[in-house]
């Protein structure tokens, strides 16, 4: 039995800048988000989750539980640093919890999602 490739992508919640991991499983040309879990920055770095990068389309499956803190199912990839953030219903403007960049929300083109810790 061949298991699909899976990676953990780090995300920061817009509510309190808390870190969590999202398990992404590769399925053809997509990465499916299957679950999420709180994680400490030191643990993420030790597991090398801060070095994860995925490219291609991303889908959040129906069974995906959402952010473990704010419970949103909406996320934003920062156009400056390429890292993932929660977007709990905020429309229009965006502020990255990783690098502080600000801008208007737009569509994701599949160019890639990077992860990293800011210890």
Secondary structure, DSSP 8 states (H G I E B T S, - for coil): -----EEEEEEE-TTT--EEEEEEEEETTEEEEEEEEE--HHHHHHTTGGG-EE-SEEEE-TT----TTT----EEE-TTT-BEEE-SS--SEEE-TTT--EEE-----SS-EE-----
